[in-house]
Amino acid sequence: MRLQNVCVWGPLLYTATAHNSIHWTNCSSTAPNLECGRLNVPIDWNHPQGEQTSLGLVRLKASNATARIGPLFFNSGGPGSIPSEFIGATAQGLPLFGDILPQHFDLIGLDPRGMGTSDSVRCDPEIANRRVSFFPKTQAEWDEMVAYNQEFAASCYNLTGPLFAHVDTTSVARDMEAVRVGLGGEKLNFLGLSYATQIAAAYAELYPESIRSVVLDGNLEHSLDEVSNMVTESTGYETELVRFADWCFATSSCALHGKDVLALFDELVSKADKSPIPAPGCTVSGACRSNVTGEEIRFNVQEFLLFKEAQPHLGVSGWTSLGDALNQTLNGNATALSTMLETSDIDSTTFAGLAVSCLDWTHSAKSLEDLLYKEQLAKALSSHTQGASQTWGTQTRCIGWPAPVQNPPHRTQIKGEPPMLLVNSLYDPSTSIVWANSRFAQMPSSASMVIRDGDGHTSYTLNGESTAAMVRFFVTLEAPAPNTVYRS
């Protein structure tokens, strides 16, 4: 089949033809309705006739052909999420999308360039597993950190090739448009969680006329300076840790019920800073570090706060698991708080995720003194977590990165009025409500925003009022009234 759609990439023209259309195959004997596809696209969209990279995707067609609306792309964030796995699990019966969306939409799981079934970012796991502090206090520690970053990034560049310097979010958005055209040219629907809200915004900037509906759940902000971003995320994390401590004190199912959780947290961090706490389960499995430092506790606890309530269908145990982890660590077993180790030169969750972050965000510290100013600020505003966060990781781990920033921070500029719905919880430890408000202020008048008055990162998977509003928006394009606040 020859497709006649012509897509505009800035000043460039790209014509979708049979040569670059999606090649489909059946990819699961246990899920016969699931299709696997591949599409080649330019590594560098500024040189569309240059070297190509291969994208992998899956499609689960709408179950009700007469009620079908169009394609719905899904990405759960990261960066490093593998959307094909979510759609594949849905085909196997995972109730991630409920009953309504699979009836009306072809569910599309496009693995972003560099990860999953797409051509992967590859790095040396031995270098990745080396322990180094990202809160250097001395010139020697600063030098060690920068040297580590340079050696690790060089391994990624050598193992990956030119793709390594082109996994930025703008390139991902252009890939999405190529896939949309390859699917037949219908307008796109997109459900983006966490980092994927940045993909959604980048796509809307480039191709507003190609959008039928977009939902951004758990919003990143891509226009703020480094210090503002660091402060916003670290204080959001700190606030949620305090709320967890209050919940744990008052909740009998928490392993530290009735105790001063914040004091115990500080005690653990101080103890582990002096002498790393053993993680015997890691010694047995080899999957994680054999002991845990205080810095690692501060970084790793953030992930435990992402979901307050257990979500068994996603393998998430909720805040009770953090109470258990802290209690076990207090008793000398820090296995649950240990850092996972890499076992292969392909790890889509961490390798590609860091590569994307280093191409999307500035990391301007040039000396130990530059970083110490930020450390002092972080400690003053977040006395327990002390600035440890995904943002801090980007601003330190990308120092010395060999590939220049491709998608620098900027205010969102969307021409036209594509239907967009922003959703954010009030107490999100990763994507702050501050970011959501700032992002919403840059959206066109066609955008709407709703707030979930609750804890945790993103809302779609909770199956509450917020989820119902998102589903309703996709099907009917009817957004909730302005200033709507949901409790679930």
ZAMIMI-518117 format. One record per residue (C-alpha): residue number from 1; x, y, z. Coordinates in steps of 0.1 Angstrom, whole numbers, plus 5000, padded with zeros to 4 digits. Layout:
N
+-----+------+------+------+
:   k :    x :    y :    z :
+-----+------+------+------+
: NUM :    X :    Y :    Z :
...
+-----+------+------+------+
//
This chain:
488
+-----+------+------+------+
:   k :    x :    y :    z :
+-----+------+------+------+
:   1 : 5000 : 5000 : 5000 :
:   2 : 5013 : 5034 : 4991 :
:   3 : 5006 : 5062 : 5016 :
:   4 : 5003 : 5097 : 5002 :
:   5 : 5005 : 5116 : 5035 :
:   6 : 5031 : 5143 : 5036 :
:   7 : 5044 : 5153 : 5071 :
:   8 : 5063 : 5185 : 5078 :
:   9 : 5094 : 5184 : 5102 :
:  10 : 5101 : 5221 : 5107 :
:  11 : 5116 : 5232 : 5074 :
:  12 : 5120 : 5196 : 5062 :
:  13 : 5095 : 5174 : 5042 :
:  14 : 5092 : 5137 : 5048 :
:  15 : 5069 : 5117 : 5026 :
:  16 : 5055 : 5084 : 5040 :
:  17 : 5056 : 5057 : 5013 :
:  18 : 5055 : 5019 : 5011 :
:  19 : 5093 : 5020 : 5016 :
:  20 : 5089 : 5034 : 5051 :
:  21 : 5055 : 5021 : 5061 :
:  22 : 5050 : 4999 : 5091 :
:  23 : 5057 : 4961 : 5087 :
:  24 : 5033 : 4941 : 5108 :
:  25 : 5035 : 4906 : 5121 :
:  26 : 5015 : 4885 : 5147 :
:  27 : 5037 : 4886 : 5178 :
:  28 : 5020 : 4864 : 5204 :
:  29 : 5005 : 4829 : 5200 :
:  30 : 4987 : 4835 : 5233 :
:  31 : 4974 : 4869 : 5223 :
:  32 : 4964 : 4866 : 5186 :
:  33 : 4949 : 4901 : 5184 :
:  34 : 4983 : 4916 : 5193 :
:  35 : 5004 : 4928 : 5163 :
:  36 : 5041 : 4937 : 5163 :
:  37 : 5053 : 4964 : 5140 :
:  38 : 5086 : 4979 : 5129 :
:  39 : 5093 : 5012 : 5112 :
:  40 : 5127 : 5027 : 5101 :
:  41 : 5132 : 5064 : 5107 :
:  42 : 5162 : 5088 : 5105 :
:  43 : 5186 : 5088 : 5134 :
:  44 : 5189 : 5126 : 5129 :
:  45 : 5157 : 5142 : 5117 :
:  46 : 5177 : 5171 : 5105 :
:  47 : 5191 : 5148 : 5079 :
:  48 : 5162 : 5126 : 5069 :
:  49 : 5181 : 5108 : 5041 :
:  50 : 5208 : 5098 : 5065 :
:  51 : 5214 : 5067 : 5086 :
:  52 : 5182 : 5050 : 5099 :
:  53 : 5172 : 5035 : 5132 :
:  54 : 5145 : 5009 : 5138 :
:  55 : 5114 : 5015 : 5160 :
:  56 : 5094 : 4987 : 5175 :
:  57 : 5058 : 4990 : 5184 :
:  58 : 5027 : 4969 : 5191 :
:  59 : 4990 : 4974 : 5183 :
:  60 : 4959 : 4960 : 5199 :
:  61 : 4930 : 4968 : 5177 :
:  62 : 4897 : 4982 : 5191 :
:  63 : 4875 : 4954 : 5202 :
:  64 : 4843 : 4971 : 5189 :
:  65 : 4850 : 4980 : 5152 :
:  66 : 4817 : 4999 : 5149 :
:  67 : 4825 : 5021 : 5179 :
:  68 : 4862 : 5026 : 5170 :
:  69 : 4875 : 5062 : 5173 :
:  70 : 4911 : 5059 : 5162 :
:  71 : 4947 : 5051 : 5175 :
:  72 : 4955 : 5057 : 5212 :
:  73 : 4993 : 5059 : 5219 :
:  74 : 5003 : 5051 : 5255 :
:  75 : 5036 : 5059 : 5274 :
:  76 : 5040 : 5055 : 5311 :
:  77 : 5071 : 5078 : 5314 :
:  78 : 5105 : 5072 : 5328 :
:  79 : 5123 : 5081 : 5306 :
:  80 : 5128 : 5045 : 5300 :
:  81 : 5093 : 5031 : 5299 :
:  82 : 5086 : 5003 : 5274 :
:  83 : 5051 : 5009 : 5262 :
:  84 : 5050 : 4977 : 5241 :
:  85 : 5051 : 4957 : 5274 :
:  86 : 5020 : 4975 : 5288 :
:  87 : 5000 : 4969 : 5256 :
:  88 : 5012 : 4933 : 5254 :
:  89 : 5002 : 4927 : 5290 :
:  90 : 4968 : 4942 : 5282 :
:  91 : 4964 : 4918 : 5254 :
:  92 : 4971 : 4890 : 5280 :
:  93 : 4944 : 4903 : 5303 :
:  94 : 4960 : 4930 : 5325 :
:  95 : 4932 : 4955 : 5333 :
:  96 : 4953 : 4986 : 5328 :
:  97 : 4929 : 5003 : 5303 :
:  98 : 4896 : 4991 : 5318 :
:  99 : 4867 : 4982 : 5296 :
: 100 : 4860 : 5014 : 5277 :
: 101 : 4892 : 5025 : 5260 :
: 102 : 4900 : 4991 : 5244 :
: 103 : 4866 : 4991 : 5228 :
: 104 : 4870 : 5025 : 5211 :
: 105 : 4907 : 5027 : 5203 :
: 106 : 4935 : 5008 : 5187 :
: 107 : 4960 : 5007 : 5216 :
: 108 : 4995 : 5016 : 5204 :
: 109 : 5026 : 5008 : 5223 :
: 110 : 5055 : 5026 : 5206 :
: 111 : 5088 : 5020 : 5223 :
: 112 : 5108 : 5053 : 5221 :
: 113 : 5141 : 5052 : 5202 :
: 114 : 5168 : 5038 : 5223 :
: 115 : 5147 : 5014 : 5244 :
: 116 : 5126 : 4983 : 5245 :
: 117 : 5120 : 4967 : 5211 :
: 118 : 5134 : 4997 : 5193 :
: 119 : 5171 : 4999 : 5186 :
: 120 : 5186 : 5003 : 5221 :
: 121 : 5211 : 5025 : 5239 :
: 122 : 5239 : 5002 : 5251 :
: 123 : 5264 : 5010 : 5278 :
: 124 : 5290 : 4991 : 5298 :
: 125 : 5273 : 4976 : 5329 :
: 126 : 5306 : 4972 : 5348 :
: 127 : 5311 : 5010 : 5347 :
: 128 : 5274 : 5016 : 5355 :
: 129 : 5277 : 4995 : 5386 :
: 130 : 5307 : 5013 : 5400 :
: 131 : 5297 : 5033 : 5431 :
: 132 : 5303 : 5070 : 5430 :
: 133 : 5288 : 5098 : 5451 :
: 134 : 5267 : 5124 : 5433 :
: 135 : 5268 : 5147 : 5463 :
: 136 : 5306 : 5154 : 5462 :
: 137 : 5320 : 5173 : 5492 :
: 138 : 5357 : 5175 : 5482 :
: 139 : 5376 : 5183 : 5450 :
: 140 : 5387 : 5146 : 5449 :
: 141 : 5350 : 5134 : 5450 :
: 142 : 5341 : 5160 : 5423 :
: 143 : 5369 : 5148 : 5400 :
: 144 : 5359 : 5112 : 5406 :
: 145 : 5323 : 5119 : 5397 :
: 146 : 5331 : 5138 : 5365 :
: 147 : 5356 : 5111 : 5354 :
: 148 : 5330 : 5084 : 5360 :
: 149 : 5304 : 5103 : 5340 :
: 150 : 5328 : 5107 : 5311 :
: 151 : 5339 : 5071 : 5311 :
: 152 : 5304 : 5058 : 5314 :
: 153 : 5290 : 5081 : 5286 :
: 154 : 5320 : 5072 : 5264 :
: 155 : 5310 : 5035 : 5268 :
: 156 : 5275 : 5043 : 5257 :
: 157 : 5286 : 5063 : 5227 :
: 158 : 5310 : 5035 : 5216 :
: 159 : 5284 : 5007 : 5220 :
: 160 : 5254 : 5026 : 5207 :
: 161 : 5268 : 5046 : 5178 :
: 162 : 5252 : 5078 : 5164 :
: 163 : 5218 : 5070 : 5179 :
: 164 : 5232 : 5078 : 5214 :
: 165 : 5232 : 5116 : 5206 :
: 166 : 5197 : 5116 : 5192 :
: 167 : 5173 : 5100 : 5217 :
: 168 : 5160 : 5134 : 5228 :
: 169 : 5123 : 5140 : 5233 :
: 170 : 5119 : 5161 : 5201 :
: 171 : 5132 : 5132 : 5181 :
: 172 : 5108 : 5109 : 5199 :
: 173 : 5079 : 5133 : 5190 :
: 174 : 5089 : 5132 : 5153 :
: 175 : 5090 : 5094 : 5155 :
: 176 : 5055 : 5094 : 5168 :
: 177 : 5043 : 5114 : 5138 :
: 178 : 5060 : 5090 : 5114 :
: 179 : 5042 : 5062 : 5131 :
: 180 : 5009 : 5080 : 5130 :
: 181 : 5013 : 5085 : 5093 :
: 182 : 5023 : 5049 : 5089 :
: 183 : 4991 : 5038 : 5107 :
: 184 : 4971 : 5055 : 5080 :
: 185 : 4971 : 5092 : 5090 :
: 186 : 4942 : 5094 : 5114 :
: 187 : 4945 : 5120 : 5142 :
: 188 : 4964 : 5108 : 5172 :
: 189 : 4952 : 5103 : 5208 :
: 190 : 4979 : 5101 : 5234 :
: 191 : 4979 : 5091 : 5271 :
: 192 : 5012 : 5103 : 5286 :
: 193 : 5022 : 5097 : 5322 :
: 194 : 5051 : 5114 : 5340 :
: 195 : 5080 : 5120 : 5316 :
: 196 : 5056 : 5111 : 5287 :
: 197 : 5039 : 5145 : 5294 :
: 198 : 5070 : 5160 : 5280 :
: 199 : 5066 : 5139 : 5249 :
: 200 : 5030 : 5150 : 5246 :
: 201 : 5040 : 5187 : 5249 :
: 202 : 5068 : 5183 : 5223 :
: 203 : 5044 : 5166 : 5199 :
: 204 : 5018 : 5193 : 5203 :
: 205 : 5044 : 5220 : 5196 :
: 206 : 5053 : 5203 : 5163 :
: 207 : 5020 : 5188 : 5151 :
: 208 : 4990 : 5204 : 5168 :
: 209 : 4969 : 5197 : 5137 :
: 210 : 4976 : 5159 : 5141 :
: 211 : 4960 : 5157 : 5175 :
: 212 : 4925 : 5145 : 5184 :
: 213 : 4930 : 5143 : 5221 :
: 214 : 4959 : 5143 : 5246 :
: 215 : 4960 : 5136 : 5283 :
: 216 : 4991 : 5146 : 5304 :
: 217 : 4990 : 5129 : 5338 :
: 218 : 5018 : 5139 : 5363 :
: 219 : 5033 : 5168 : 5346 :
: 220 : 5069 : 5177 : 5339 :
: 221 : 5079 : 5213 : 5332 :
: 222 : 5105 : 5221 : 5306 :
: 223 : 5110 : 5258 : 5309 :
: 224 : 5124 : 5264 : 5343 :
: 225 : 5161 : 5270 : 5353 :
: 226 : 5181 : 5242 : 5370 :
: 227 : 5178 : 5256 : 5405 :
: 228 : 5140 : 5260 : 5402 :
: 229 : 5136 : 5225 : 5389 :
: 230 : 5158 : 5210 : 5417 :
: 231 : 5140 : 5229 : 5444 :
: 232 : 5105 : 5220 : 5430 :
: 233 : 5111 : 5183 : 5428 :
: 234 : 5132 : 5180 : 5460 :
: 235 : 5106 : 5199 : 5481 :
: 236 : 5078 : 5178 : 5465 :
: 237 : 5096 : 5146 : 5476 :
: 238 : 5103 : 5160 : 5510 :
: 239 : 5066 : 5170 : 5515 :
: 240 : 5055 : 5135 : 5506 :
: 241 : 5080 : 5119 : 5529 :
: 242 : 5066 : 5140 : 5558 :
: 243 : 5031 : 5129 : 5548 :
: 244 : 5042 : 5093 : 5547 :
: 245 : 5057 : 5097 : 5582 :
: 246 : 5024 : 5111 : 5595 :
: 247 : 5004 : 5083 : 5578 :
: 248 : 5028 : 5057 : 5592 :
: 249 : 5025 : 5070 : 5628 :
: 250 : 4987 : 5068 : 5627 :
: 251 : 4983 : 5036 : 5606 :
: 252 : 4985 : 5002 : 5624 :
: 253 : 4995 : 4984 : 5592 :
: 254 : 5027 : 5004 : 5589 :
: 255 : 5057 : 4986 : 5604 :
: 256 : 5068 : 5018 : 5622 :
: 257 : 5033 : 5026 : 5635 :
: 258 : 5035 : 5050 : 5665 :
: 259 : 5071 : 5059 : 5659 :
: 260 : 5089 : 5091 : 5649 :
: 261 : 5095 : 5080 : 5613 :
: 262 : 5114 : 5111 : 5602 :
: 263 : 5139 : 5108 : 5632 :
: 264 : 5144 : 5071 : 5623 :
: 265 : 5149 : 5081 : 5586 :
: 266 : 5176 : 5106 : 5596 :
: 267 : 5192 : 5081 : 5619 :
: 268 : 5194 : 5055 : 5591 :
: 269 : 5209 : 5080 : 5566 :
: 270 : 5235 : 5092 : 5591 :
: 271 : 5244 : 5056 : 5601 :
: 272 : 5247 : 5045 : 5565 :
: 273 : 5268 : 5075 : 5556 :
: 274 : 5293 : 5065 : 5582 :
: 275 : 5293 : 5028 : 5573 :
: 276 : 5271 : 5013 : 5546 :
: 277 : 5243 : 4990 : 5559 :
: 278 : 5245 : 4954 : 5547 :
: 279 : 5220 : 4941 : 5521 :
: 280 : 5223 : 4903 : 5525 :
: 281 : 5196 : 4895 : 5500 :
: 282 : 5216 : 4913 : 5474 :
: 283 : 5247 : 4893 : 5482 :
: 284 : 5227 : 4861 : 5475 :
: 285 : 5209 : 4873 : 5444 :
: 286 : 5237 : 4895 : 5429 :
: 287 : 5209 : 4917 : 5415 :
: 288 : 5217 : 4947 : 5438 :
: 289 : 5245 : 4962 : 5458 :
: 290 : 5257 : 4943 : 5488 :
: 291 : 5253 : 4973 : 5511 :
: 292 : 5236 : 5007 : 5511 :
: 293 : 5249 : 5042 : 5518 :
: 294 : 5229 : 5071 : 5532 :
: 295 : 5230 : 5089 : 5499 :
: 296 : 5215 : 5058 : 5482 :
: 297 : 5187 : 5056 : 5509 :
: 298 : 5178 : 5093 : 5501 :
: 299 : 5177 : 5086 : 5464 :
: 300 : 5159 : 5052 : 5465 :
: 301 : 5131 : 5060 : 5490 :
: 302 : 5116 : 5084 : 5464 :
: 303 : 5104 : 5055 : 5443 :
: 304 : 5086 : 5039 : 5473 :
: 305 : 5065 : 5070 : 5477 :
: 306 : 5051 : 5070 : 5441 :
: 307 : 5020 : 5051 : 5450 :
: 308 : 5002 : 5053 : 5483 :
: 309 : 4978 : 5025 : 5478 :
: 310 : 4987 : 4990 : 5466 :
: 311 : 4981 : 4982 : 5430 :
: 312 : 4984 : 4944 : 5427 :
: 313 : 4978 : 4944 : 5389 :
: 314 : 5010 : 4965 : 5385 :
: 315 : 5030 : 4948 : 5412 :
: 316 : 5029 : 4979 : 5434 :
: 317 : 5026 : 4973 : 5472 :
: 318 : 5021 : 5010 : 5482 :
: 319 : 5034 : 5029 : 5512 :
: 320 : 5033 : 4998 : 5535 :
: 321 : 5063 : 4985 : 5516 :
: 322 : 5083 : 5016 : 5526 :
: 323 : 5074 : 5010 : 5562 :
: 324 : 5086 : 4975 : 5559 :
: 325 : 5118 : 4985 : 5541 :
: 326 : 5127 : 5011 : 5567 :
: 327 : 5120 : 4987 : 5595 :
: 328 : 5141 : 4960 : 5580 :
: 329 : 5170 : 4984 : 5575 :
: 330 : 5168 : 4996 : 5611 :
: 331 : 5172 : 4959 : 5620 :
: 332 : 5204 : 4957 : 5598 :
: 333 : 5190 : 4944 : 5565 :
: 334 : 5189 : 4971 : 5538 :
: 335 : 5182 : 4948 : 5509 :
: 336 : 5149 : 4965 : 5501 :
: 337 : 5166 : 4999 : 5498 :
: 338 : 5196 : 4987 : 5478 :
: 339 : 5204 : 5000 : 5443 :
: 340 : 5198 : 4975 : 5415 :
: 341 : 5228 : 4964 : 5394 :
: 342 : 5230 : 4962 : 5357 :
: 343 : 5236 : 4928 : 5342 :
: 344 : 5237 : 4935 : 5305 :
: 345 : 5249 : 4962 : 5281 :
: 346 : 5213 : 4968 : 5272 :
: 347 : 5191 : 4982 : 5300 :
: 348 : 5163 : 5003 : 5286 :
: 349 : 5152 : 5016 : 5320 :
: 350 : 5184 : 5032 : 5331 :
: 351 : 5208 : 5036 : 5302 :
: 352 : 5183 : 5051 : 5277 :
: 353 : 5166 : 5071 : 5304 :
: 354 : 5198 : 5088 : 5314 :
: 355 : 5207 : 5095 : 5278 :
: 356 : 5173 : 5111 : 5271 :
: 357 : 5177 : 5133 : 5303 :
: 358 : 5211 : 5145 : 5293 :
: 359 : 5199 : 5156 : 5259 :
: 360 : 5168 : 5173 : 5273 :
: 361 : 5181 : 5192 : 5303 :
: 362 : 5209 : 5215 : 5310 :
: 363 : 5236 : 5205 : 5335 :
: 364 : 5258 : 5236 : 5339 :
: 365 : 5279 : 5231 : 5370 :
: 366 : 5315 : 5236 : 5361 :
: 367 : 5331 : 5231 : 5395 :
: 368 : 5326 : 5217 : 5429 :
: 369 : 5318 : 5252 : 5442 :
: 370 : 5289 : 5254 : 5417 :
: 371 : 5274 : 5222 : 5430 :
: 372 : 5280 : 5230 : 5467 :
: 373 : 5258 : 5261 : 5464 :
: 374 : 5229 : 5238 : 5452 :
: 375 : 5237 : 5213 : 5480 :
: 376 : 5234 : 5240 : 5507 :
: 377 : 5201 : 5252 : 5492 :
: 378 : 5187 : 5216 : 5490 :
: 379 : 5196 : 5209 : 5526 :
: 380 : 5180 : 5241 : 5538 :
: 381 : 5147 : 5234 : 5520 :
: 382 : 5146 : 5196 : 5523 :
: 383 : 5163 : 5187 : 5555 :
: 384 : 5156 : 5149 : 5554 :
: 385 : 5160 : 5141 : 5517 :
: 386 : 5186 : 5169 : 5512 :
: 387 : 5179 : 5174 : 5474 :
: 388 : 5182 : 5138 : 5463 :
: 389 : 5158 : 5134 : 5433 :
: 390 : 5156 : 5125 : 5397 :
: 391 : 5163 : 5161 : 5388 :
: 392 : 5195 : 5161 : 5410 :
: 393 : 5206 : 5129 : 5393 :
: 394 : 5203 : 5146 : 5359 :
: 395 : 5221 : 5177 : 5369 :
: 396 : 5251 : 5157 : 5383 :
: 397 : 5253 : 5125 : 5362 :
: 398 : 5252 : 5145 : 5329 :
: 399 : 5282 : 5167 : 5338 :
: 400 : 5309 : 5157 : 5313 :
: 401 : 5284 : 5142 : 5289 :
: 402 : 5299 : 5141 : 5254 :
: 403 : 5266 : 5147 : 5235 :
: 404 : 5253 : 5182 : 5235 :
: 405 : 5218 : 5191 : 5247 :
: 406 : 5194 : 5186 : 5217 :
: 407 : 5161 : 5197 : 5233 :
: 408 : 5170 : 5226 : 5256 :
: 409 : 5144 : 5238 : 5282 :
: 410 : 5120 : 5264 : 5267 :
: 411 : 5085 : 5276 : 5272 :
: 412 : 5058 : 5255 : 5255 :
: 413 : 5046 : 5271 : 5223 :
: 414 : 5016 : 5254 : 5208 :
: 415 : 4999 : 5269 : 5178 :
: 416 : 4962 : 5260 : 5173 :
: 417 : 4938 : 5246 : 5199 :
: 418 : 4943 : 5209 : 5202 :
: 419 : 4921 : 5193 : 5229 :
: 420 : 4944 : 5186 : 5259 :
: 421 : 4937 : 5176 : 5295 :
: 422 : 4963 : 5180 : 5323 :
: 423 : 4959 : 5159 : 5355 :
: 424 : 4981 : 5161 : 5387 :
: 425 : 4978 : 5151 : 5423 :
: 426 : 4984 : 5178 : 5450 :
: 427 : 5011 : 5157 : 5467 :
: 428 : 5033 : 5141 : 5440 :
: 429 : 5068 : 5132 : 5451 :
: 430 : 5081 : 5132 : 5415 :
: 431 : 5062 : 5157 : 5393 :
: 432 : 5051 : 5185 : 5416 :
: 433 : 5018 : 5203 : 5414 :
: 434 : 5040 : 5234 : 5409 :
: 435 : 5052 : 5220 : 5376 :
: 436 : 5016 : 5212 : 5365 :
: 437 : 5005 : 5248 : 5372 :
: 438 : 5034 : 5262 : 5353 :
: 439 : 5029 : 5239 : 5324 :
: 440 : 4992 : 5247 : 5323 :
: 441 : 4999 : 5284 : 5322 :
: 442 : 5017 : 5278 : 5289 :
: 443 : 4989 : 5257 : 5273 :
: 444 : 4965 : 5270 : 5247 :
: 445 : 4930 : 5279 : 5257 :
: 446 : 4917 : 5246 : 5245 :
: 447 : 4936 : 5228 : 5274 :
: 448 : 4919 : 5220 : 5308 :
: 449 : 4934 : 5209 : 5341 :
: 450 : 4920 : 5189 : 5370 :
: 451 : 4936 : 5182 : 5404 :
: 452 : 4934 : 5150 : 5425 :
: 453 : 4935 : 5159 : 5461 :
: 454 : 4957 : 5131 : 5472 :
: 455 : 4991 : 5115 : 5473 :
: 456 : 5013 : 5097 : 5448 :
: 457 : 5027 : 5100 : 5413 :
: 458 : 5001 : 5101 : 5384 :
: 459 : 4964 : 5092 : 5387 :
: 460 : 4954 : 5072 : 5357 :
: 461 : 4961 : 5037 : 5372 :
: 462 : 4942 : 5044 : 5404 :
: 463 : 4908 : 5038 : 5387 :
: 464 : 4891 : 5066 : 5406 :
: 465 : 4872 : 5098 : 5396 :
: 466 : 4904 : 5111 : 5379 :
: 467 : 4907 : 5080 : 5358 :
: 468 : 4870 : 5082 : 5348 :
: 469 : 4875 : 5118 : 5337 :
: 470 : 4904 : 5109 : 5315 :
: 471 : 4885 : 5081 : 5299 :
: 472 : 4855 : 5103 : 5293 :
: 473 : 4877 : 5130 : 5277 :
: 474 : 4892 : 5105 : 5253 :
: 475 : 4858 : 5092 : 5242 :
: 476 : 4837 : 5124 : 5242 :
: 477 : 4863 : 5152 : 5242 :
: 478 : 4844 : 5167 : 5271 :
: 479 : 4867 : 5181 : 5298 :
: 480 : 4858 : 5186 : 5334 :
: 481 : 4847 : 5221 : 5345 :
: 482 : 4876 : 5245 : 5354 :
: 483 : 4890 : 5241 : 5389 :
: 484 : 4876 : 5206 : 5393 :
: 485 : 4892 : 5187 : 5422 :
: 486 : 4887 : 5150 : 5426 :
: 487 : 4893 : 5130 : 5458 :
: 488 : 4903 : 5098 : 5440 :
+-----+------+------+------+
//
